[in-house]
């Protein structure tokens, strides 16, 4: 009996040690569209998060503790995003690098704020995220009003006297970006010939394209993701339209070209400066490519978001969210994105948006601006 008790005591002790070791880990997460029509962006975020966690852990972790990564799939659906946020709270994550879609980040941010979880989105650009968010809400990407100003002013100058159509899908991201672009364009003296909303997720936009063709527009600005924008430009070309397509940062995925093929040639889009071109990022870019992962779009933005949080926790000397939030607002962080600082709203103070052009299946800085 004594021997049995001894064995049980040892087993209990080992279990306790295992529990203590597990509790010593710090849980963080990335959340976005891991499935659904925007899963390519979820894949970008997952790749960036996994590499960031692996690199940080290899360097000793955060405060001597290993990071454990949770993955949340919101499919860019607001209700699902709230459910994911609650799941992350139940898993006791300290930080979420997410979400991707603004329509997901905004409602999820309410949960994170209430439960004391730090959120840094690598991709959500709708102004309301930080305008109306709490002190736990940040982003390392720009805002729609910044992006819209760049696009709107460009169109007003480049296409002065031309017919411009502004279309969107009614989503937080799509309508928000289209409206900010329209606002900036109008302020510079160019009025749109057509302002139209359409339904996201459809396969046939021929009726919309016919309306654009009848309006004889020279330029079509699309506030939406790559799936619909790709189909619209392809169907425009099929109807013989040569109008210039312009859109925003949601076209930074090779899936856009997979949808358009040659019809996407010359498409212009705004996006933040490409971190792949930073000298400091070269070793990391090579590391991704050696694993057959192209760090396009939001791969490095997710990596950078995690870097910023990890450095803030180190400066705070704790993973406690209140102290980390204070550190995030009071310091600058050296990341793969360059130096990252946040303003009082939680917006990044890095350079704004630039134009890119799709050519021969690749996008790069536009040279014809």
Secondary structure, DSSP 4 states (H G I P E B T S, - for coil): -HHHHHHHHHHHHHHHHHHHHHHHSEEEEEEE-SSSTTHHHHHHHHHHHHHHHHHHHHTT-BTTB-EEEEEEE-TT-HHHHHHHHHHHHHTT-SEEEE-SSHHHHHHHHHHHHHHT-EEEESS---THHHHS--TTEEESS--HHHHHHHHHHHHHHHTTTS-EEEEE-SSHHHHHHHHHHHHHHHHTT---SEEEE--TT-S--HHHHHHHHHTT-SEEEEES-HHHHHHHHHHHHHTT--PEEEE-GGG-SHHHHHHHGGGGTT-EEEEE--GGG-GGGHHHHHHHHHTT----TTHHHHHHHHHHHHHHHHHHTS--HHHHHHHHHH--EEETTEEE-B-TTS-B-S--EEEEEEETTEEEE-S--
